[in-house]
Amino acid sequence: MKSDVVIVGGGISGLSLAFYAAKAGFKTTLLEKNDNPGGSFSSHRYTGNNANFWFELGAHTCYNSYQNLLDIVDACNLTDSIIPREKVPFTLLVDKQLKSVFSALNIFEALKSIPNIFSLKKEGLSVRDYYSKIVGVNNYNNTLSHFFNAVPSQPTDDFPADMMFKSRPKRKEVLKNYTFKEGLQSVAKAIAKSKGINVFTDQEVTGIEVIDGSYAITTKAGVTHSATTLALATPSAVSSHLLQTIEPDISKHLGSLKAATVDSVGVVINKRDLSIKPVAAIISPNDIFFSAVSRDTVSDDNYRGFAFHFKPGESDETKMRRITDVLGISESKIIHKHTVLNTVPSLRLGHREWLEKMNSLLAGKNLLLTGNYFGGMAIEDCVSRSLSESSRLKKAL
Ligand SMILES: Cc1cc2nc3c(=O)[nH]c(=O)nc-3n(C[C@H](O)[C@H](O)[C@H](O)COP(=O)(O)OP(=O)(O)OC[C@H]3O[C@@H](n4cnc5c(N)ncnc54)[C@H](O)[C@@H]3O)c2cc1C
């Protein structure tokens, strides 16, 4: 069966591109390696003991500045399931004590530096160069940098400052930050069910050829899909590998990007067994994990959940010992555990030039590329890239 477009990768980048393609009337197929769509935008659910408790192992927060995402949410009739995140603090773990970020800052240093915000431009500066001038070098090194590292779960000193946090126009009638009644994966599932999209899960794509001017996309299970246009929505290294034979220049350019693996361990605990106060996240400077993101932002009567985002390479025993230490419980109190690996880009100064070259290499081809390594790694960056690639699809076919 031939499709107008086959999209490889069912994270929010692939799903949003599929949404735009199907909406424009193209016969759209999406192939996802895992048994569920969503990628880093998928929730995990604990259903033992008659529970229905979701928690996030990847993305957890959306904002009213995510306008393209919100348009899709509206179209999927999910606007009514947007819910606020409870106002619980992001905390620092210092000397086994949870502290607010504010209390960890040196206010005199911050007050001396903050006026720089009016004159300093982010463009061309790294996160370290920009923010150490805004809050002071010591405040940056001792406190703020650890919060920044927690965002993409990797060191962010060398990230381009203008790609970490972006100011975008906001939809004023929508909550400033929010999630969804059934977690972010309800959005992924709703998009996957949209009219005109054929989603195949458990389909890892292993080979791509061009035969008689069409793409032949083969999966590990030996199934071949044919398409006029190919769209890759996988991490940059996977896309680079898949394009090695048919598009060597694009493959090489993709291969020049770096990315980090995030080793996330989610745990569920009975509420009565945990004494630490409700938090949005725990950030522990110079630890083996970048952050522990909690489900306390949507409190539950019976359970609490935490996703520990570890540096890669730690053993299961070490990770579990750290989790139980931080939470102050014995392992027997963990009633459910789930592990995932996510990939996040390691953006560097000069990325805009990389992007310009990539767009010029793609010009005029029936090949679309989307993902979290174009304008930034936020969900809205992924959806925005998919929207702009969908306009190329309209021209290509
Ligand atoms: C821990 C964490 C927390 C985050 N928090 C936030 C947040 O709060 N707010 C925010 O805006 N952003 C957040 N982000 C960033 C955001 O979630 C991601 O950048 C975004 O979800 C990436 O989407 P994607 O579709 O580009 O990639 P992915 O989600 O990685 O999707 C790629 C998909 O491709 C599939 N795939 C890979 N290889 C193949 C293959 N060969 N064949 C078929 N399928 C394949 C994968 O299984 C995966 O489903 C967070 C990211 C992480 C990791």
The ligand as a MOL file (V3000), in Angstrom:
LIG
                    3D

  0  0  0     0  0            999 V3000
M  V30 BEGIN CTAB
M  V30 COUNTS 53 58 0 0 0
M  V30 BEGIN ATOM
M  V30 1 C 13.1240 14.1620 30.9090 0
M  V30 2 C 12.5830 15.1800 29.9320 0
M  V30 3 C 11.7610 16.2180 30.3820 0
M  V30 4 C 11.2680 17.1710 29.4850 0
M  V30 5 N 10.4000 18.1370 29.9220 0
M  V30 6 C 9.8140 18.9800 29.0400 0
M  V30 7 C 8.7880 19.8630 29.4450 0
M  V30 8 O 8.3540 19.8360 30.5990 0
M  V30 9 N 8.2590 20.7170 28.5170 0
M  V30 10 C 8.7090 20.7430 27.2270 0
M  V30 11 O 8.2200 21.5500 26.4330 0
M  V30 12 N 9.6480 19.8630 26.7910 0
M  V30 13 C 10.1930 18.9810 27.6650 0
M  V30 14 N 11.1280 18.0680 27.2310 0
M  V30 15 C 11.5220 18.0720 25.8190 0
M  V30 16 C 10.4870 17.3780 24.9320 0
M  V30 17 O 9.7470 16.4540 25.6680 0
M  V30 18 C 11.1710 16.6480 23.7940 0
M  V30 19 O 12.1310 17.4710 23.1570 0
M  V30 20 C 10.1460 16.1900 22.7470 0
M  V30 21 O 9.1100 15.4600 23.3630 0
M  V30 22 C 10.8670 15.3650 21.6900 0
M  V30 23 O 9.9300 14.8950 20.7500 0
M  V30 24 P 10.4170 14.2100 19.4090 0
M  V30 25 O 9.2240 13.6580 18.7750 0
M  V30 26 O 11.2560 15.1490 18.6240 0
M  V30 27 O 11.4260 13.0650 19.8730 0
M  V30 28 P 11.1110 11.7470 20.7090 0
M  V30 29 O 10.0880 12.0200 21.7310 0
M  V30 30 O 12.4370 11.2270 21.1250 0
M  V30 31 O 10.4460 10.7910 19.6270 0
M  V30 32 C 11.1780 10.0640 18.6980 0
M  V30 33 C 10.4160 8.7830 18.4470 0
M  V30 34 O 11.0710 8.0590 17.4240 0
M  V30 35 C 10.9690 6.6820 17.7450 0
M  V30 36 N 12.0100 5.9720 17.0060 0
M  V30 37 C 13.3580 6.0260 17.1950 0
M  V30 38 N 13.9950 5.2540 16.3000 0
M  V30 39 C 13.0270 4.7050 15.5220 0
M  V30 40 C 13.0470 3.8210 14.4050 0
M  V30 41 N 14.2080 3.3500 13.8920 0
M  V30 42 N 11.8610 3.4580 13.8480 0
M  V30 43 C 10.6780 3.9260 14.3310 0
M  V30 44 N 10.6120 4.7660 15.3830 0
M  V30 45 C 11.7720 5.1580 15.9570 0
M  V30 46 C 11.1630 6.6510 19.2590 0
M  V30 47 O 10.6830 5.4480 19.8250 0
M  V30 48 C 10.3590 7.8820 19.6840 0
M  V30 49 O 9.0170 7.5660 19.9870 0
M  V30 50 C 11.6140 17.0940 28.1150 0
M  V30 51 C 12.4340 16.0410 27.6430 0
M  V30 52 C 12.8950 15.0880 28.5430 0
M  V30 53 C 13.7290 13.9520 28.0370 0
M  V30 END ATOM
M  V30 BEGIN BOND
M  V30 1 1 1 2
M  V30 2 1 2 3
M  V30 3 2 2 52
M  V30 4 2 3 4
M  V30 5 1 4 5
M  V30 6 1 4 50
M  V30 7 2 5 6
M  V30 8 1 6 7
M  V30 9 1 6 13
M  V30 10 2 7 8
M  V30 11 1 7 9
M  V30 12 1 9 10
M  V30 13 2 10 11
M  V30 14 1 10 12
M  V30 15 2 12 13
M  V30 16 1 13 14
M  V30 17 1 14 15
M  V30 18 1 14 50
M  V30 19 1 15 16
M  V30 20 1 16 17
M  V30 21 1 16 18
M  V30 22 1 18 19
M  V30 23 1 18 20
M  V30 24 1 20 21
M  V30 25 1 20 22
M  V30 26 1 22 23
M  V30 27 1 23 24
M  V30 28 2 24 25
M  V30 29 1 24 26
M  V30 30 1 24 27
M  V30 31 1 27 28
M  V30 32 2 28 29
M  V30 33 1 28 30
M  V30 34 1 28 31
M  V30 35 1 31 32
M  V30 36 1 32 33
M  V30 37 1 33 34
M  V30 38 1 33 48
M  V30 39 1 34 35
M  V30 40 1 35 36
M  V30 41 1 35 46
M  V30 42 1 36 37
M  V30 43 1 36 45
M  V30 44 2 37 38
M  V30 45 1 38 39
M  V30 46 1 39 40
M  V30 47 2 39 45
M  V30 48 1 40 41
M  V30 49 2 40 42
M  V30 50 1 42 43
M  V30 51 2 43 44
M  V30 52 1 44 45
M  V30 53 1 46 47
M  V30 54 1 46 48
M  V30 55 1 48 49
M  V30 56 2 50 51
M  V30 57 1 51 52
M  V30 58 1 52 53
M  V30 END BOND
M  V30 END CTAB
M  END
